[in-house]
């Protein structure tokens, strides 16, 4: 009977150690994923900034030379920027 209890305890300790190791591995993986997500978020922000700069540049370099068309493009971009800012604030 004592032998049976000792084996059960050893099995429980082994199971505990295995679960503990799994938890540690999952925590490390989660931390890595969080860091990766933050890096991607920064990259997206930078790419959005570059895209906005290109749109603004294209608005000023309007090929048709029409000032009203350029003004309309700039106004659309401002609305897009305002929408992005409001989405980021949520």
PDB file with one MODEL, atoms N, CA, C and O in Angstrom:
MODEL        1
ATOM      1  N   UNK A   1       0.823  -1.196   0.000  1.00  0.00           N
ATOM      2  CA  UNK A   1       0.000   0.000   0.000  1.00  0.00           C
ATOM      3  C   UNK A   1       0.869   1.264   0.000  1.00  0.00           C
ATOM      4  O   UNK A   1       0.609   2.189  -0.770  1.00  0.00           O
ATOM      5  N   UNK A   2       1.880   1.311   0.840  1.00  0.00           N
ATOM      6  CA  UNK A   2       2.767   2.467   0.876  1.00  0.00           C
ATOM      7  C   UNK A   2       3.511   2.611  -0.449  1.00  0.00           C
ATOM      8  O   UNK A   2       3.739   3.723  -0.926  1.00  0.00           O
ATOM      9  N   UNK A   3       3.879   1.495  -1.026  1.00  0.00           N
ATOM     10  CA  UNK A   3       4.558   1.519  -2.324  1.00  0.00           C
ATOM     11  C   UNK A   3       3.648   2.140  -3.382  1.00  0.00           C
ATOM     12  O   UNK A   3       4.099   2.920  -4.221  1.00  0.00           O
ATOM     13  N   UNK A   4       2.410   1.798  -3.336  1.00  0.00           N
ATOM     14  CA  UNK A   4       1.422   2.343  -4.282  1.00  0.00           C
ATOM     15  C   UNK A   4       1.275   3.852  -4.107  1.00  0.00           C
ATOM     16  O   UNK A   4       1.202   4.597  -5.085  1.00  0.00           O
ATOM     17  N   UNK A   5       1.234   4.286  -2.870  1.00  0.00           N
ATOM     18  CA  UNK A   5       1.097   5.720  -2.585  1.00  0.00           C
ATOM     19  C   UNK A   5       2.358   6.451  -3.043  1.00  0.00           C
ATOM     20  O   UNK A   5       2.278   7.541  -3.609  1.00  0.00           O
ATOM     21  N   UNK A   6       3.529   5.843  -2.795  1.00  0.00           N
ATOM     22  CA  UNK A   6       4.783   6.478  -3.213  1.00  0.00           C
ATOM     23  C   UNK A   6       4.845   6.608  -4.736  1.00  0.00           C
ATOM     24  O   UNK A   6       5.281   7.638  -5.250  1.00  0.00           O
ATOM     25  N   UNK A   7       4.420   5.588  -5.450  1.00  0.00           N
ATOM     26  CA  UNK A   7       4.394   5.640  -6.914  1.00  0.00           C
ATOM     27  C   UNK A   7       3.429   6.713  -7.404  1.00  0.00           C
ATOM     28  O   UNK A   7       3.723   7.437  -8.355  1.00  0.00           O
ATOM     29  N   UNK A   8       2.280   6.810  -6.748  1.00  0.00           N
ATOM     30  CA  UNK A   8       1.312   7.855  -7.118  1.00  0.00           C
ATOM     31  C   UNK A   8       1.901   9.241  -6.897  1.00  0.00           C
ATOM     32  O   UNK A   8       1.719  10.136  -7.722  1.00  0.00           O
ATOM     33  N   UNK A   9       2.602   9.417  -5.794  1.00  0.00           N
ATOM     34  CA  UNK A   9       3.220  10.721  -5.496  1.00  0.00           C
ATOM     35  C   UNK A   9       4.301  11.019  -6.525  1.00  0.00           C
ATOM     36  O   UNK A   9       4.392  12.145  -7.015  1.00  0.00           O
ATOM     37  N   UNK A  10       5.117  10.034  -6.858  1.00  0.00           N
ATOM     38  CA  UNK A  10       6.159  10.242  -7.864  1.00  0.00           C
ATOM     39  C   UNK A  10       5.551  10.607  -9.210  1.00  0.00           C
ATOM     40  O   UNK A  10       6.059  11.472  -9.924  1.00  0.00           O
ATOM     41  N   UNK A  11       4.454   9.934  -9.545  1.00  0.00           N
ATOM     42  CA  UNK A  11       3.764  10.234 -10.797  1.00  0.00           C
ATOM     43  C   UNK A  11       3.197  11.653 -10.780  1.00  0.00           C
ATOM     44  O   UNK A  11       3.283  12.369 -11.777  1.00  0.00           O
ATOM     45  N   UNK A  12       2.622  12.055  -9.657  1.00  0.00           N
ATOM     46  CA  UNK A  12       2.090  13.418  -9.531  1.00  0.00           C
ATOM     47  C   UNK A  12       3.202  14.461  -9.620  1.00  0.00           C
ATOM     48  O   UNK A  12       3.033  15.497 -10.264  1.00  0.00           O
ATOM     49  N   UNK A  13       4.329  14.192  -8.979  1.00  0.00           N
ATOM     50  CA  UNK A  13       5.454  15.130  -9.032  1.00  0.00           C
ATOM     51  C   UNK A  13       5.970  15.235 -10.460  1.00  0.00           C
ATOM     52  O   UNK A  13       6.263  16.330 -10.941  1.00  0.00           O
ATOM     53  N   UNK A  14       6.082  14.089 -11.143  1.00  0.00           N
ATOM     54  CA  UNK A  14       6.550  14.107 -12.535  1.00  0.00           C
ATOM     55  C   UNK A  14       5.573  14.882 -13.418  1.00  0.00           C
ATOM     56  O   UNK A  14       5.991  15.651 -14.283  1.00  0.00           O
ATOM     57  N   UNK A  15       4.271  14.680 -13.200  1.00  0.00           N
ATOM     58  CA  UNK A  15       3.259  15.402 -13.975  1.00  0.00           C
ATOM     59  C   UNK A  15       3.338  16.895 -13.679  1.00  0.00           C
ATOM     60  O   UNK A  15       3.217  17.718 -14.587  1.00  0.00           O
ATOM     61  N   UNK A  16       3.541  17.246 -12.413  1.00  0.00           N
ATOM     62  CA  UNK A  16       3.666  18.643 -12.028  1.00  0.00           C
ATOM     63  C   UNK A  16       4.868  19.287 -12.716  1.00  0.00           C
ATOM     64  O   UNK A  16       4.764  20.389 -13.255  1.00  0.00           O
ATOM     65  N   UNK A  17       6.005  18.599 -12.696  1.00  0.00           N
ATOM     66  CA  UNK A  17       7.221  19.128 -13.324  1.00  0.00           C
ATOM     67  C   UNK A  17       7.028  19.302 -14.830  1.00  0.00           C
ATOM     68  O   UNK A  17       7.483  20.290 -15.407  1.00  0.00           O
ATOM     69  N   UNK A  18       6.358  18.346 -15.463  1.00  0.00           N
ATOM     70  CA  UNK A  18       6.110  18.451 -16.898  1.00  0.00           C
ATOM     71  C   UNK A  18       5.214  19.642 -17.208  1.00  0.00           C
ATOM     72  O   UNK A  18       5.473  20.384 -18.155  1.00  0.00           O
ATOM     73  N   UNK A  19       4.170  19.829 -16.423  1.00  0.00           N
ATOM     74  CA  UNK A  19       3.258  20.955 -16.627  1.00  0.00           C
ATOM     75  C   UNK A  19       3.953  22.287 -16.349  1.00  0.00           C
ATOM     76  O   UNK A  19       3.709  23.283 -17.029  1.00  0.00           O
ATOM     77  N   UNK A  20       4.826  22.285 -15.331  1.00  0.00           N
ATOM     78  CA  UNK A  20       5.571  23.499 -15.006  1.00  0.00           C
ATOM     79  C   UNK A  20       6.482  23.892 -16.168  1.00  0.00           C
ATOM     80  O   UNK A  20       6.563  25.063 -16.538  1.00  0.00           O
ATOM     81  N   UNK A  21       7.160  22.906 -16.736  1.00  0.00           N
ATOM     82  CA  UNK A  21       8.041  23.170 -17.879  1.00  0.00           C
ATOM     83  C   UNK A  21       7.240  23.650 -19.081  1.00  0.00           C
ATOM     84  O   UNK A  21       7.659  24.564 -19.791  1.00  0.00           O
ATOM     85  N   UNK A  22       6.092  23.034 -19.306  1.00  0.00           N
ATOM     86  CA  UNK A  22       5.231  23.457 -20.410  1.00  0.00           C
ATOM     87  C   UNK A  22       4.766  24.892 -20.215  1.00  0.00           C
ATOM     88  O   UNK A  22       4.750  25.675 -21.165  1.00  0.00           O
ATOM     89  N   UNK A  23       4.385  25.244 -18.979  1.00  0.00           N
ATOM     90  CA  UNK A  23       3.943  26.613 -18.679  1.00  0.00           C
ATOM     91  C   UNK A  23       5.060  27.609 -18.942  1.00  0.00           C
ATOM     92  O   UNK A  23       4.826  28.668 -19.523  1.00  0.00           O
ATOM     93  N   UNK A  24       6.274  27.273 -18.517  1.00  0.00           N
ATOM     94  CA  UNK A  24       7.413  28.173 -18.736  1.00  0.00           C
ATOM     95  C   UNK A  24       7.660  28.356 -20.233  1.00  0.00           C
ATOM     96  O   UNK A  24       7.895  29.472 -20.696  1.00  0.00           O
ATOM     97  N   UNK A  25       7.608  27.264 -20.982  1.00  0.00           N
ATOM     98  CA  UNK A  25       7.801  27.360 -22.430  1.00  0.00           C
ATOM     99  C   UNK A  25       6.721  28.214 -23.088  1.00  0.00           C
ATOM    100  O   UNK A  25       7.008  29.014 -23.978  1.00  0.00           O
ATOM    101  N   UNK A  26       5.482  28.037 -22.643  1.00  0.00           N
ATOM    102  CA  UNK A  26       4.384  28.827 -23.210  1.00  0.00           C
ATOM    103  C   UNK A  26       4.516  30.302 -22.849  1.00  0.00           C
ATOM    104  O   UNK A  26       4.209  31.168 -23.668  1.00  0.00           O
ATOM    105  N   UNK A  27       4.967  30.595 -21.641  1.00  0.00           N
ATOM    106  CA  UNK A  27       5.177  31.995 -21.247  1.00  0.00           C
ATOM    107  C   UNK A  27       6.269  32.636 -22.099  1.00  0.00           C
ATOM    108  O   UNK A  27       6.145  33.791 -22.507  1.00  0.00           O
ATOM    109  N   UNK A  28       7.338  31.889 -22.367  1.00  0.00           N
ATOM    110  CA  UNK A  28       8.405  32.419 -23.218  1.00  0.00           C
ATOM    111  C   UNK A  28       7.906  32.653 -24.638  1.00  0.00           C
ATOM    112  O   UNK A  28       8.231  33.660 -25.267  1.00  0.00           O
ATOM    113  N   UNK A  29       7.110  31.708 -25.132  1.00  0.00           N
ATOM    114  CA  UNK A  29       6.554  31.859 -26.476  1.00  0.00           C
ATOM    115  C   UNK A  29       5.609  33.055 -26.543  1.00  0.00           C
ATOM    116  O   UNK A  29       5.609  33.796 -27.526  1.00  0.00           O
ATOM    117  N   UNK A  30       4.808  33.243 -25.501  1.00  0.00           N
ATOM    118  CA  UNK A  30       3.898  34.380 -25.455  1.00  0.00           C
ATOM    119  C   UNK A  30       4.668  35.693 -25.453  1.00  0.00           C
ATOM    120  O   UNK A  30       4.301  36.631 -26.160  1.00  0.00           O
ATOM    121  N   UNK A  31       5.721  35.764 -24.670  1.00  0.00           N
ATOM    122  CA  UNK A  31       6.541  36.976 -24.632  1.00  0.00           C
ATOM    123  C   UNK A  31       7.153  37.254 -25.998  1.00  0.00           C
ATOM    124  O   UNK A  31       7.175  38.397 -26.456  1.00  0.00           O
ATOM    125  N   UNK A  32       7.647  36.211 -26.643  1.00  0.00           N
ATOM    126  CA  UNK A  32       8.214  36.368 -27.985  1.00  0.00           C
ATOM    127  C   UNK A  32       7.151  36.886 -28.962  1.00  0.00           C
ATOM    128  O   UNK A  32       7.424  37.772 -29.772  1.00  0.00           O
ATOM    129  N   UNK A  33       5.949  36.329 -28.880  1.00  0.00           N
ATOM    130  CA  UNK A  33       4.869  36.761 -29.774  1.00  0.00           C
ATOM    131  C   UNK A  33       4.474  38.211 -29.508  1.00  0.00           C
ATOM    132  O   UNK A  33       4.185  38.960 -30.441  1.00  0.00           O
ATOM    133  N   UNK A  34       4.462  38.602 -28.247  1.00  0.00           N
ATOM    134  CA  UNK A  34       4.145  39.998 -27.916  1.00  0.00           C
ATOM    135  C   UNK A  34       5.195  40.941 -28.489  1.00  0.00           C
ATOM    136  O   UNK A  34       4.862  41.994 -29.032  1.00  0.00           O
ATOM    137  N   UNK A  35       6.465  40.560 -28.365  1.00  0.00           N
ATOM    138  CA  UNK A  35       7.538  41.388 -28.913  1.00  0.00           C
ATOM    139  C   UNK A  35       7.437  41.471 -30.430  1.00  0.00           C
ATOM    140  O   UNK A  35       7.636  42.534 -31.018  1.00  0.00           O
ATOM    141  N   UNK A  36       7.127  40.348 -31.052  1.00  0.00           N
ATOM    142  CA  UNK A  36       6.975  40.313 -32.510  1.00  0.00           C
ATOM    143  C   UNK A  36       5.791  41.178 -32.953  1.00  0.00           C
ATOM    144  O   UNK A  36       5.874  41.899 -33.946  1.00  0.00           O
ATOM    145  N   UNK A  37       4.699  41.095 -32.207  1.00  0.00           N
ATOM    146  CA  UNK A  37       3.516  41.899 -32.521  1.00  0.00           C
ATOM    147  C   UNK A  37       3.836  43.392 -32.422  1.00  0.00           C
ATOM    148  O   UNK A  37       3.420  44.179 -33.273  1.00  0.00           O
ATOM    149  N   UNK A  38       4.572  43.773 -31.387  1.00  0.00           N
ATOM    150  CA  UNK A  38       4.934  45.182 -31.219  1.00  0.00           C
ATOM    151  C   UNK A  38       5.837  45.645 -32.367  1.00  0.00           C
ATOM    152  O   UNK A  38       5.695  46.766 -32.854  1.00  0.00           O
ATOM    153  N   UNK A  39       6.753  44.793 -32.794  1.00  0.00           N
ATOM    154  CA  UNK A  39       7.628  45.149 -33.915  1.00  0.00           C
ATOM    155  C   UNK A  39       6.805  45.325 -35.186  1.00  0.00           C
ATOM    156  O   UNK A  39       7.042  46.256 -35.956  1.00  0.00           O
ATOM    157  N   UNK A  40       5.836  44.434 -35.411  1.00  0.00           N
ATOM    158  CA  UNK A  40       4.978  44.564 -36.587  1.00  0.00           C
ATOM    159  C   UNK A  40       4.116  45.825 -36.500  1.00  0.00           C
ATOM    160  O   UNK A  40       3.884  46.499 -37.504  1.00  0.00           O
ATOM    161  N   UNK A  41       3.644  46.137 -35.290  1.00  0.00           N
ATOM    162  CA  UNK A  41       2.829  47.342 -35.114  1.00  0.00           C
ATOM    163  C   UNK A  41       3.649  48.591 -35.467  1.00  0.00           C
ATOM    164  O   UNK A  41       3.147  49.510 -36.114  1.00  0.00           O
ATOM    165  N   UNK A  42       4.911  48.611 -35.035  1.00  0.00           N
ATOM    166  CA  UNK A  42       5.782  49.748 -35.364  1.00  0.00           C
ATOM    167  C   UNK A  42       6.034  49.816 -36.863  1.00  0.00           C
ATOM    168  O   UNK A  42       6.060  50.901 -37.444  1.00  0.00           O
ATOM    169  N   UNK A  43       6.220  48.663 -37.486  1.00  0.00           N
ATOM    170  CA  UNK A  43       6.451  48.629 -38.928  1.00  0.00           C
ATOM    171  C   UNK A  43       5.213  49.127 -39.674  1.00  0.00           C
ATOM    172  O   UNK A  43       5.337  49.874 -40.646  1.00  0.00           O
ATOM    173  N   UNK A  44       4.041  48.727 -39.236  1.00  0.00           N
ATOM    174  CA  UNK A  44       2.796  49.180 -39.867  1.00  0.00           C
ATOM    175  C   UNK A  44       2.662  50.689 -39.738  1.00  0.00           C
ATOM    176  O   UNK A  44       2.288  51.369 -40.693  1.00  0.00           O
ATOM    177  N   UNK A  45       2.968  51.208 -38.558  1.00  0.00           N
ATOM    178  CA  UNK A  45       2.887  52.652 -38.344  1.00  0.00           C
ATOM    179  C   UNK A  45       3.832  53.385 -39.284  1.00  0.00           C
ATOM    180  O   UNK A  45       3.464  54.395 -39.884  1.00  0.00           O
ATOM    181  N   UNK A  46       5.040  52.877 -39.407  1.00  0.00           N
ATOM    182  CA  UNK A  46       6.019  53.511 -40.300  1.00  0.00           C
ATOM    183  C   UNK A  46       5.563  53.433 -41.756  1.00  0.00           C
ATOM    184  O   UNK A  46       5.688  54.406 -42.500  1.00  0.00           O
ATOM    185  N   UNK A  47       5.041  52.290 -42.156  1.00  0.00           N
ATOM    186  CA  UNK A  47       4.562  52.150 -43.536  1.00  0.00           C
ATOM    187  C   UNK A  47       3.356  53.057 -43.799  1.00  0.00           C
ATOM    188  O   UNK A  47       3.231  53.630 -44.882  1.00  0.00           O
ATOM    189  N   UNK A  48       2.479  53.184 -42.814  1.00  0.00           N
ATOM    190  CA  UNK A  48       1.350  54.109 -42.962  1.00  0.00           C
ATOM    191  C   UNK A  48       1.843  55.541 -43.135  1.00  0.00           C
ATOM    192  O   UNK A  48       1.320  56.301 -43.950  1.00  0.00           O
ATOM    193  N   UNK A  49       2.856  55.891 -42.354  1.00  0.00           N
ATOM    194  CA  UNK A  49       3.415  57.248 -42.471  1.00  0.00           C
ATOM    195  C   UNK A  49       4.008  57.468 -43.860  1.00  0.00           C
ATOM    196  O   UNK A  49       3.811  58.520 -44.469  1.00  0.00           O
ATOM    197  N   UNK A  50       4.736  56.470 -44.352  1.00  0.00           N
ATOM    198  CA  UNK A  50       5.321  56.594 -45.687  1.00  0.00           C
ATOM    199  C   UNK A  50       4.247  56.675 -46.766  1.00  0.00           C
ATOM    200  O   UNK A  50       4.378  57.429 -47.731  1.00  0.00           O
ATOM    201  N   UNK A  51       3.187  55.895 -46.595  1.00  0.00           N
ATOM    202  CA  UNK A  51       2.077  55.926 -47.550  1.00  0.00           C
ATOM    203  C   UNK A  51       1.420  57.304 -47.562  1.00  0.00           C
ATOM    204  O   UNK A  51       1.119  57.851 -48.622  1.00  0.00           O
ATOM    205  N   UNK A  52       1.202  57.853 -46.372  1.00  0.00           N
ATOM    206  CA  UNK A  52       0.610  59.194 -46.294  1.00  0.00           C
ATOM    207  C   UNK A  52       1.511  60.233 -46.950  1.00  0.00           C
ATOM    208  O   UNK A  52       1.035  61.134 -47.640  1.00  0.00           O
ATOM    209  N   UNK A  53       2.801  60.101 -46.731  1.00  0.00           N
ATOM    210  CA  UNK A  53       3.734  61.043 -47.362  1.00  0.00           C
ATOM    211  C   UNK A  53       3.677  60.938 -48.887  1.00  0.00           C
ATOM    212  O   UNK A  53       3.694  61.951 -49.587  1.00  0.00           O
ATOM    213  N   UNK A  54       3.611  59.716 -49.391  1.00  0.00           N
ATOM    214  CA  UNK A  54       3.517  59.534 -50.844  1.00  0.00           C
ATOM    215  C   UNK A  54       2.204  60.095 -51.389  1.00  0.00           C
ATOM    216  O   UNK A  54       2.185  60.713 -52.453  1.00  0.00           O
ATOM    217  N   UNK A  55       1.117  59.883 -50.667  1.00  0.00           N
ATOM    218  CA  UNK A  55      -0.170  60.429 -51.114  1.00  0.00           C
ATOM    219  C   UNK A  55      -0.121  61.945 -51.149  1.00  0.00           C
ATOM    220  O   UNK A  55      -0.614  62.577 -52.084  1.00  0.00           O
ATOM    221  N   UNK A  56       0.480  62.519 -50.116  1.00  0.00           N
ATOM    222  CA  UNK A  56       0.583  63.978 -50.068  1.00  0.00           C
ATOM    223  C   UNK A  56       1.471  64.484 -51.204  1.00  0.00           C
ATOM    224  O   UNK A  56       1.164  65.491 -51.841  1.00  0.00           O
ATOM    225  N   UNK A  57       2.552  63.789 -51.445  1.00  0.00           N
ATOM    226  CA  UNK A  57       3.447  64.173 -52.534  1.00  0.00           C
ATOM    227  C   UNK A  57       2.711  64.103 -53.867  1.00  0.00           C
ATOM    228  O   UNK A  57       2.822  65.016 -54.686  1.00  0.00           O
ATOM    229  N   UNK A  58       1.962  63.027 -54.089  1.00  0.00           N
ATOM    230  CA  UNK A  58       1.205  62.882 -55.330  1.00  0.00           C
ATOM    231  C   UNK A  58       0.119  63.940 -55.459  1.00  0.00           C
ATOM    232  O   UNK A  58      -0.197  64.374 -56.567  1.00  0.00           O
ATOM    233  N   UNK A  59      -0.449  64.354 -54.347  1.00  0.00           N
ATOM    234  CA  UNK A  59      -1.474  65.393 -54.393  1.00  0.00           C
ATOM    235  C   UNK A  59      -0.875  66.715 -54.867  1.00  0.00           C
ATOM    236  O   UNK A  59      -1.506  67.457 -55.622  1.00  0.00           O
ATOM    237  N   UNK A  60       0.330  67.000 -54.425  1.00  0.00           N
ATOM    238  CA  UNK A  60       0.970  68.243 -54.831  1.00  0.00           C
ATOM    239  C   UNK A  60       1.560  68.154 -56.232  1.00  0.00           C
ATOM    240  O   UNK A  60       1.724  69.174 -56.902  1.00  0.00           O
ATOM    241  N   UNK A  61       1.874  66.964 -56.670  1.00  0.00           N
ATOM    242  CA  UNK A  61       2.427  66.775 -58.001  1.00  0.00           C
ATOM    243  C   UNK A  61       1.352  66.290 -58.963  1.00  0.00           C
ATOM    244  O   UNK A  61       1.594  65.444 -59.824  1.00  0.00           O
ATOM    245  N   UNK A  62       0.209  66.827 -58.801  1.00  0.00           N
ATOM    246  CA  UNK A  62      -0.937  66.424 -59.620  1.00  0.00           C
ATOM    247  C   UNK A  62      -0.565  66.540 -61.098  1.00  0.00           C
ATOM    248  O   UNK A  62      -0.127  67.601 -61.544  1.00  0.00           O
ATOM    249  N   UNK A  63      -0.733  65.474 -61.849  1.00  0.00           N
ATOM    250  CA  UNK A  63      -0.303  65.450 -63.244  1.00  0.00           C
ATOM    251  C   UNK A  63      -1.146  66.344 -64.129  1.00  0.00           C
ATOM    252  O   UNK A  63      -0.650  66.888 -65.116  1.00  0.00           O
ATOM    253  N   UNK A  64      -2.396  66.498 -63.792  1.00  0.00           N
ATOM    254  CA  UNK A  64      -3.253  67.318 -64.643  1.00  0.00           C
ATOM    255  C   UNK A  64      -3.019  68.805 -64.418  1.00  0.00           C
ATOM    256  O   UNK A  64      -3.399  69.624 -65.255  1.00  0.00           O
ATOM    257  N   UNK A  65      -2.402  69.161 -63.307  1.00  0.00           N
ATOM    258  CA  UNK A  65      -2.146  70.573 -63.021  1.00  0.00           C
ATOM    259  C   UNK A  65      -3.369  71.295 -62.512  1.00  0.00           C
ATOM    260  O   UNK A  65      -3.347  72.518 -62.374  1.00  0.00           O
ATOM    261  N   UNK A  66      -4.426  70.581 -62.230  1.00  0.00           N
ATOM    262  CA  UNK A  66      -5.675  71.183 -61.769  1.00  0.00           C
ATOM    263  C   UNK A  66      -5.609  71.401 -60.251  1.00  0.00           C
ATOM    264  O   UNK A  66      -5.535  70.442 -59.482  1.00  0.00           O
ATOM    265  N   UNK A  67      -5.634  72.656 -59.835  1.00  0.00           N
ATOM    266  CA  UNK A  67      -5.528  72.999 -58.418  1.00  0.00           C
ATOM    267  C   UNK A  67      -6.724  72.477 -57.628  1.00  0.00           C
ATOM    268  O   UNK A  67      -6.575  72.041 -56.487  1.00  0.00           O
ATOM    269  N   UNK A  68      -7.921  72.522 -58.238  1.00  0.00           N
ATOM    270  CA  UNK A  68      -9.116  72.030 -57.535  1.00  0.00           C
ATOM    271  C   UNK A  68      -9.020  70.528 -57.272  1.00  0.00           C
ATOM    272  O   UNK A  68      -9.439  70.044 -56.221  1.00  0.00           O
ATOM    273  N   UNK A  69      -8.470  69.806 -58.229  1.00  0.00           N
ATOM    274  CA  UNK A  69      -8.313  68.369 -58.061  1.00  0.00           C
ATOM    275  C   UNK A  69      -7.297  68.077 -56.952  1.00  0.00           C
ATOM    276  O   UNK A  69      -7.499  67.172 -56.143  1.00  0.00           O
ATOM    277  N   UNK A  70      -6.218  68.838 -56.921  1.00  0.00           N
ATOM    278  CA  UNK A  70      -5.205  68.665 -55.876  1.00  0.00           C
ATOM    279  C   UNK A  70      -5.794  68.976 -54.510  1.00  0.00           C
ATOM    280  O   UNK A  70      -5.532  68.262 -53.542  1.00  0.00           O
ATOM    281  N   UNK A  71      -6.587  70.035 -54.426  1.00  0.00           N
ATOM    282  CA  UNK A  71      -7.218  70.428 -53.163  1.00  0.00           C
ATOM    283  C   UNK A  71      -8.178  69.335 -52.689  1.00  0.00           C
ATOM    284  O   UNK A  71      -8.228  69.027 -51.499  1.00  0.00           O
ATOM    285  N   UNK A  72      -8.929  68.757 -53.607  1.00  0.00           N
ATOM    286  CA  UNK A  72      -9.862  67.682 -53.255  1.00  0.00           C
ATOM    287  C   UNK A  72      -9.102  66.461 -52.736  1.00  0.00           C
ATOM    288  O   UNK A  72      -9.526  65.818 -51.776  1.00  0.00           O
ATOM    289  N   UNK A  73      -7.991  66.153 -53.371  1.00  0.00           N
ATOM    290  CA  UNK A  73      -7.176  65.019 -52.904  1.00  0.00           C
ATOM    291  C   UNK A  73      -6.654  65.273 -51.493  1.00  0.00           C
ATOM    292  O   UNK A  73      -6.690  64.383 -50.642  1.00  0.00           O
ATOM    293  N   UNK A  74      -6.175  66.476 -51.250  1.00  0.00           N
ATOM    294  CA  UNK A  74      -5.650  66.810 -49.924  1.00  0.00           C
ATOM    295  C   UNK A  74      -6.762  66.712 -48.884  1.00  0.00           C
ATOM    296  O   UNK A  74      -6.539  66.195 -47.789  1.00  0.00           O
ATOM    297  N   UNK A  75      -7.938  67.193 -49.209  1.00  0.00           N
ATOM    298  CA  UNK A  75      -9.063  67.121 -48.273  1.00  0.00           C
ATOM    299  C   UNK A  75      -9.432  65.669 -47.970  1.00  0.00           C
ATOM    300  O   UNK A  75      -9.740  65.331 -46.828  1.00  0.00           O
ATOM    301  N   UNK A  76      -9.399  64.805 -49.000  1.00  0.00           N
ATOM    302  CA  UNK A  76      -9.681  63.376 -48.766  1.00  0.00           C
ATOM    303  C   UNK A  76      -8.629  62.759 -47.849  1.00  0.00           C
ATOM    304  O   UNK A  76      -8.943  61.957 -46.969  1.00  0.00           O
ATOM    305  N   UNK A  77      -7.376  63.150 -48.074  1.00  0.00           N
ATOM    306  CA  UNK A  77      -6.311  62.610 -47.230  1.00  0.00           C
ATOM    307  C   UNK A  77      -6.461  63.080 -45.789  1.00  0.00           C
ATOM    308  O   UNK A  77      -6.226  62.310 -44.857  1.00  0.00           O
ATOM    309  N   UNK A  78      -6.842  64.316 -45.605  1.00  0.00           N
ATOM    310  CA  UNK A  78      -7.051  64.835 -44.254  1.00  0.00           C
ATOM    311  C   UNK A  78      -8.179  64.070 -43.580  1.00  0.00           C
ATOM    312  O   UNK A  78      -8.079  63.732 -42.401  1.00  0.00           O
ATOM    313  N   UNK A  79      -9.242  63.795 -44.308  1.00  0.00           N
ATOM    314  CA  UNK A  79     -10.341  63.000 -43.741  1.00  0.00           C
ATOM    315  C   UNK A  79      -9.865  61.596 -43.388  1.00  0.00           C
ATOM    316  O   UNK A  79     -10.242  61.057 -42.347  1.00  0.00           O
ATOM    317  N   UNK A  80      -9.040  61.000 -44.246  1.00  0.00           N
ATOM    318  CA  UNK A  80      -8.488  59.670 -43.957  1.00  0.00           C
ATOM    319  C   UNK A  80      -7.624  59.705 -42.699  1.00  0.00           C
ATOM    320  O   UNK A  80      -7.698  58.807 -41.861  1.00  0.00           O
ATOM    321  N   UNK A  81      -6.815  60.736 -42.575  1.00  0.00           N
ATOM    322  CA  UNK A  81      -5.952  60.870 -41.399  1.00  0.00           C
ATOM    323  C   UNK A  81      -6.798  61.039 -40.146  1.00  0.00           C
ATOM    324  O   UNK A  81      -6.531  60.408 -39.123  1.00  0.00           O
ATOM    325  N   UNK A  82      -7.817  61.886 -40.222  1.00  0.00           N
ATOM    326  CA  UNK A  82      -8.710  62.076 -39.079  1.00  0.00           C
ATOM    327  C   UNK A  82      -9.384  60.771 -38.693  1.00  0.00           C
ATOM    328  O   UNK A  82      -9.532  60.464 -37.510  1.00  0.00           O
ATOM    329  N   UNK A  83      -9.797  59.998 -39.707  1.00  0.00           N
ATOM    330  CA  UNK A  83     -10.446  58.699 -39.429  1.00  0.00           C
ATOM    331  C   UNK A  83      -9.472  57.749 -38.762  1.00  0.00           C
ATOM    332  O   UNK A  83      -9.835  57.037 -37.826  1.00  0.00           O
ATOM    333  N   UNK A  84      -8.251  57.735 -39.235  1.00  0.00           N
ATOM    334  CA  UNK A  84      -7.213  56.861 -38.632  1.00  0.00           C
ATOM    335  C   UNK A  84      -6.936  57.258 -37.192  1.00  0.00           C
ATOM    336  O   UNK A  84      -6.803  56.401 -36.319  1.00  0.00           O
ATOM    337  N   UNK A  85      -6.851  58.547 -36.948  1.00  0.00           N
ATOM    338  CA  UNK A  85      -6.596  59.027 -35.596  1.00  0.00           C
ATOM    339  C   UNK A  85      -7.746  58.634 -34.674  1.00  0.00           C
ATOM    340  O   UNK A  85      -7.513  58.194 -33.548  1.00  0.00           O
ATOM    341  N   UNK A  86      -8.976  58.788 -35.137  1.00  0.00           N
ATOM    342  CA  UNK A  86     -10.110  58.420 -34.294  1.00  0.00           C
ATOM    343  C   UNK A  86     -10.142  56.929 -34.034  1.00  0.00           C
ATOM    344  O   UNK A  86     -10.536  56.505 -32.947  1.00  0.00           O
ATOM    345  N   UNK A  87      -9.733  56.113 -35.012  1.00  0.00           N
ATOM    346  CA  UNK A  87      -9.678  54.665 -34.804  1.00  0.00           C
ATOM    347  C   UNK A  87      -8.574  54.294 -33.803  1.00  0.00           C
ATOM    348  O   UNK A  87      -8.737  53.370 -33.006  1.00  0.00           O
ATOM    349  N   UNK A  88      -7.471  55.010 -33.852  1.00  0.00           N
ATOM    350  CA  UNK A  88      -6.372  54.732 -32.939  1.00  0.00           C
ATOM    351  C   UNK A  88      -6.725  55.123 -31.510  1.00  0.00           C
ATOM    352  O   UNK A  88      -6.217  54.524 -30.562  1.00  0.00           O
ATOM    353  N   UNK A  89      -7.589  56.122 -31.344  1.00  0.00           N
ATOM    354  CA  UNK A  89      -7.972  56.574 -30.016  1.00  0.00           C
ATOM    355  C   UNK A  89      -8.931  55.601 -29.339  1.00  0.00           C
ATOM    356  O   UNK A  89      -9.086  55.626 -28.118  1.00  0.00           O
ATOM    357  N   UNK A  90      -9.568  54.751 -30.125  1.00  0.00           N
ATOM    358  CA  UNK A  90     -10.548  53.815 -29.543  1.00  0.00           C
ATOM    359  C   UNK A  90      -9.877  52.690 -28.829  1.00  0.00           C
ATOM    360  O   UNK A  90     -10.551  51.816 -28.283  1.00  0.00           O
TER     361      UNK A  90
ENDMDL
END
